[in-house]
Amino acid sequence: MTGPTDDTPDDAYEPPAAGSARIPGPRAAGDDLRAPEVLPPAPPSHAVLKSLLGAWALAACSAEETQAVEDHLTECAPCAEEALRLRDAVGLLHPEESLDLKPLLRSRVLEDCLGKRPARIPVPVWATPYDTETARLDALLRDFGESEWDTPVRLKWFEEERRRSHRTTVAGVIGHLLTVDGLVATALGLDDPLGPQAPPGGPTGRTEHFWSSADYPATRKVREPWREQGHTLVRTVSFAGRGVAELAVDYGAFALPLGDAFLERAFECWVHAWDIAEAVDYPYEPPSGPHLHRMIDLAARLLPGALAGRRRAGLAAPARGLVAAGAPGRTLHLEIEGAGGGGWDIALDSPAARPSREHTVAEVALDGLEFCQLAAGHISPEEAAVGQTGDREAIRDVLFAAASLSRL
């Protein structure tokens, strides 16, 4: 045998030695070109899947692990029972959320649901602020312990040219709301929360009767009848149909149409929720812009009557001239800024006069929340930060009239 020589070409073919691997040549037609079959991975064992049940209950598994566990649960009864126990245990780790996290969650959920499928029996628009504010206050109260119901709360209002106040407790405030809401309940033919022994008159007498009576709870037990009455009021007007908004509600010294009475009750509920939150050092948001606008609109519409009442009592300057009902008269333009704001023209000389921009003698600008504090008697007219131009006497009279809307 001879080996390669210097004359052998580089690409010369040398047959393989005996016993060496055969070099494959060109495939013949019809040879199978498919890749070798790859077998699927074996499913996780019972022990592995059982060890994943805790992570699955906490939703901490990957998508593949979750699918494997859930497939296994359809076949393994012991693991399925264990999975249910773990899911129940996880539920205990997530108690009912409080107002700290999502104070407007209820409103957002209701708005979204009603937008997709309107309620068969919808709540009237004028009753919605009351429904919302009572729900928000109830959410705040839900988190209170026994001691917090005894927290001192100071109720404030404006009367006879000066601020008044009364010291009570959180439970006392809810009792006050319960008794005054009872005026609306009796106007609708519902039971009076004070029963047959309810005193005649308006909110003050009813509240003082409640506070002095030993028959009514000054504890957290007052929450349930207050909340149940609120639900009943909303449910009743929702089924009442058209025309119910004009039904008169007697407040003793005055009366309001039912639609306005619901707005007034929504306003007082928010104000006293604010009082409670301040007493327990808790943050509390104002109403939504549309609801706040309705409350401010009610106060603005009540101003001419309040001004006339102060004038009859000698607490405001006399009218500059007699104005026939429906005729234009002297006007003050009230501009409320911020959420819920807008512009209102206030008749100065008579509640029956028609406000007129051509007869405007003064203009006042106030922040919306500050105007509400003024109307609630929480700040005095002198303390209100007011932008003003024009007749100073008219401005003073209107600001004091706004403060006089407040009461216990």
Disulfide bonds with the S-S distance in Angstrom:
none
